[in-house]
Amino acid sequence: ILFVATELAPYVQAGGSAPVVAALGKTLRQLGHKVTVAMPRFPGFERGGLLVARRLTPISFQFGGSTVELTVYDGRLASGIELVLLDGPGLFFDREGIYGESGGGEYDDNLFRFAVFAKGVAELVRHRASLGTPFDLVHAHDWAAALAPVYLRGVARDTGLAIPTVLGITDPSAQGTFPVKRLPQLDLPAEDAALLKQGTQLSFLQGGARAAERVVVSSKSLALDADHVGEGARIGILEVRLLPAVHLLDAAAPGDAVAVGDPYVVVARTHRHQQVQAGERGGASARRDDLHVRKLLACEFERVDDGRCDDDRGAVLVVMEDG
């Protein structure tokens, strides 16, 4: 499993993504999966004492009519997670901030920085596949990594290797929006560029949500804000079922459930304006349209046994699939 991220606790943190990437990666490792995290080479890694080794051969690719070279560094976390850091002149290591300077605005070249990073990750995936050891899954986290599933569409067209992709969202309000006139700077074919268009803006998060095969929201409260994923990528719920927490990213049969009081995840296949068939709970089933989805997610499947809906209780992972 390849994680694509721009934050990782405790080394690089600016928001809620950092602890999610660290905790989910560690959990998947404990479940027996091999996890690699691809990130920009921010100074926080080496400042935090992490040792990395520079590869002799950089990643080289065409971007916007020019050749871009990214230096690759390899490391390993105490949890056993493999770490791959990418850097280029003036992009990441030379700056103190992740998205901007402390107390100031965002960097003016964030579109270029994180587009090059995502494109570099796509080339990393391509190279790994050419060696006969492809990744089984690519899981991008939040807006700054959201273009990875978009650029991987090009890899799939070029090589015929379609690796499943997931976009994880911890902050749906941070979409990575830029003026749509800057779209040509992303060096995307028209069919992929169209995924990012949002009126007069382009949205990295929306593009990733449309390109990825799954969208993962890490908490119930974020599921309630799923409409923020972007115009044209709004989410309705077609089916909801309860699964054991150990099945975080695995398929499971409909009807799998856990006892009241146990951790669980909610998996939802989505489609606009469709009826919702709630799974059975306590011997009763319910049918609601998508106007009631928020109530359904917040209360109907809440981990409560006293009839009250407590929005702060329970552990929920919502997986959403278009179509």
Secondary structure, DSSP 8 states (H G I E B T S, - for coil): -EEE-S-BTTTB-SSTHHHHHHHHHHHHHHTT---EEEEE--HHHHHTT---EE-SS-EEEEETTEEEEEEEEEEE-TTS-EEEEEE-TTTSTT-S-SSB-TTS-B-TTHHHHHHHHHHHHHHHHHHHHHTT---S-EEEESGGGTHHHHHHHHHHHHHS----EEEEES-TT---EEEGGGGGGG---HHHHGGGEETTEEEHHHHHHHHSSEEEESSHHHHHTGGGG-TT-----SEEEEEEGGGTTS---TT----TTS-EEEEEE--TT-EEE---BTTB--EEEGGGHHHIIIIIT-S-SSS---TT-S---EEEE--
